[in-house]
Amino acid sequence: MRETILNKAMEMFLAYGFKSVTMDDIANELGISKKTIYQHFANKNDLVEASTDYLFQTVSCGIDNIREQGKNSIEEIFIIRSFMMQQLNNESASPFYQLQKFFPKIFSCLRAKQFEKMNGCMIENLAKGIEHGLYRPDIDINFISRMYFTGLTGIKDGDVFPTDQFNAYDLTQKFLEYHLRAIATQKGVKILEDLIKTP
């Protein structure tokens, strides 16, 4: 039951926001009493924390599985992007803006874990890309990996990229193209352009 509650809570938090969804909303959706939820989670803060951790672990396992497929570095980034968008239901910035505003400690902890995971993955991706001649050998891996994280989190800023002007799916593709063109060799650019053309 705990996992069922976590799944439903995360689905609703991503759709409507961490502040907007109440314990009553989740109980009603599941057809259970609120008391049942409280048997597994002390309060809403506890549920939000558990839900974000559950999402992080799910996404992390999925990324690890993709990285084990042995794709080239550029294709790997695009596959991970598609997986992430699917997991987050093409979410806008709104749910995580609410998380940051109303649950700042949980948000900070999640962001730290996201950075550690993404930075580690990107460092390996960059090293592999250089080895295979897809990325320029003179790039600063530590700098580029941090810029990648900064860019991906930055495009979720609704003040800079309003959702009525920018679609989340298109925005991530535009960012990836911008990022990869800056570091790719001619060989890498050819792979990138082929991936962009593929619907």
C-alpha positions in Angstrom: 0.0 0.0 0.0 2.9 2.4 0.8 4.2 2.1 -2.8 0.7 2.6 -4.2 0.3 5.8 -2.2 3.7 7.0 -3.3 2.9 6.3 -7.0 -0.4 8.2 -6.8 0.9 11.0 -4.7 3.8 11.6 -7.1 1.5 11.5 -10.2 -0.8 14.1 -8.6 2.1 16.3 -7.3 3.6 16.5 -10.8 0.2 17.2 -12.4 -1.1 19.8 -9.9 1.7 20.9 -7.7 3.1 19.9 -4.3 1.2 22.6 -2.5 -2.1 22.2 -4.4 -2.6 18.5 -3.7 -4.0 17.6 -0.3 -4.0 14.4 1.6 -7.8 14.3 1.1 -7.3 14.5 -2.7 -4.9 11.6 -2.7 -7.1 9.5 -0.4 -10.1 10.2 -2.7 -8.2 9.3 -5.8 -7.1 6.0 -4.3 -10.5 5.3 -2.8 -9.1 4.9 0.7 -9.4 6.8 4.0 -7.0 9.5 4.9 -6.3 7.5 8.0 -4.7 4.8 5.8 -2.3 7.3 4.4 -1.3 8.4 7.9 -0.5 4.8 8.8 2.4 5.0 6.3 3.3 8.8 6.4 3.3 11.0 9.5 2.1 14.1 7.7 2.1 15.7 4.3 5.7 16.9 4.6 6.7 13.2 5.2 4.7 12.2 2.1 6.3 14.9 -0.1 9.8 13.9 1.1 9.1 10.2 0.5 7.5 10.9 -2.9 10.4 13.0 -4.2 12.9 10.4 -3.0 10.9 7.7 -4.7 10.8 9.6 -8.0 14.6 10.3 -7.7 15.3 6.6 -7.2 13.0 5.6 -10.1 14.6 8.1 -12.4 18.2 7.2 -11.3 17.6 3.4 -12.0 16.1 4.2 -15.4 19.2 6.4 -16.3 21.5 3.7 -15.2 19.7 1.1 -17.4 20.0 3.5 -20.4 23.7 4.0 -19.8 24.2 0.3 -19.8 22.9 0.0 -23.3 26.2 1.1 -24.8 24.9 3.9 -27.0 27.2 6.6 -28.2 27.4 9.7 -25.9 25.1 11.9 -27.9 22.4 9.3 -28.5 22.6 8.4 -24.8 21.7 12.0 -23.8 18.7 12.1 -26.1 17.4 8.8 -24.8 17.8 10.0 -21.2 16.0 13.2 -22.1 13.0 11.2 -23.6 12.9 9.0 -20.5 13.0 12.0 -18.2 10.2 13.7 -20.0 8.1 10.6 -19.8 8.8 10.1 -16.1 7.9 13.7 -15.3 4.9 13.8 -17.6 6.5 16.6 -19.6 6.0 18.7 -16.5 6.3 22.4 -16.5 8.3 24.3 -13.9 5.2 24.8 -11.7 5.3 21.6 -9.5 9.0 22.1 -8.6 8.4 25.9 -8.1 5.8 24.9 -5.5 8.3 22.4 -4.0 11.0 25.1 -3.7 8.6 27.6 -2.3 6.6 25.5 0.2 9.0 22.7 1.0 12.5 24.4 0.7 14.4 21.8 2.7 13.1 18.9 0.6 13.8 20.9 -2.5 17.4 21.6 -1.5 18.0 18.0 -0.6 16.5 16.8 -3.9 18.5 19.3 -5.9 21.8 18.2 -4.2 21.0 14.6 -5.1 20.1 15.5 -8.7 23.4 17.4 -9.1 25.5 14.5 -7.7 23.7 12.1 -10.1 23.7 14.2 -13.2 27.2 15.5 -12.7 28.6 12.0 -12.3 26.7 10.8 -15.4 27.8 13.7 -17.5 31.4 13.4 -16.6 31.4 9.8 -17.8 29.4 10.8 -20.9 31.9 13.5 -21.8 34.9 11.3 -21.3 33.3 8.6 -23.5 32.4 11.1 -26.1 36.0 12.4 -26.3 37.3 8.9 -26.5 35.0 8.1 -29.5 35.8 11.4 -31.2 32.3 12.9 -30.8 33.3 15.7 -28.4 36.3 18.0 -28.8 39.3 16.7 -26.8 40.1 20.2 -25.4 36.9 20.7 -23.5 37.0 21.1 -19.7 34.9 18.2 -18.5 34.3 19.5 -15.0 33.1 22.8 -16.3 31.0 21.4 -19.1 29.2 18.9 -16.8 28.3 21.7 -14.4 27.1 23.9 -17.2 24.9 21.1 -18.4 23.2 20.8 -15.0 22.9 24.6 -14.7 21.3 24.8 -18.2 18.8 22.0 -17.6 17.7 23.4 -14.3 17.7 27.0 -15.6 15.3 26.3 -18.5 12.7 25.3 -15.8 12.6 28.9 -14.6 9.1 30.1 -15.4 10.1 33.7 -15.2 12.7 33.4 -17.9 10.9 30.7 -20.0 7.2 31.3 -19.5 5.1 28.2 -20.1 2.7 30.1 -22.4 5.7 30.8 -24.7 7.9 27.7 -24.3 6.8 24.1 -24.5 8.8 22.0 -22.0 9.6 19.2 -24.6 10.8 21.6 -27.3 12.8 23.6 -24.8 14.8 20.7 -23.6 15.6 19.7 -27.2 16.7 23.2 -28.1 18.9 23.3 -25.0 20.5 19.9 -25.9 21.2 21.1 -29.4 22.7 24.4 -28.1 24.8 22.5 -25.5 26.0 19.8 -27.8 26.9 22.0 -30.8 29.3 23.8 -28.5 31.3 20.7 -27.6 30.8 18.3 -30.5 33.3 17.5 -33.3 32.1 17.3 -36.9 31.5 13.6 -36.4 29.4 14.4 -33.3 27.5 17.2 -35.1 26.5 14.8 -37.8 25.0 12.4 -35.2 23.3 15.3 -33.5 21.7 16.5 -36.7 20.5 13.1 -37.6 18.9 12.7 -34.1 17.2 16.1 -34.4 15.7 15.2 -37.8 14.3 11.9 -36.4 10.7 12.6 -35.2 
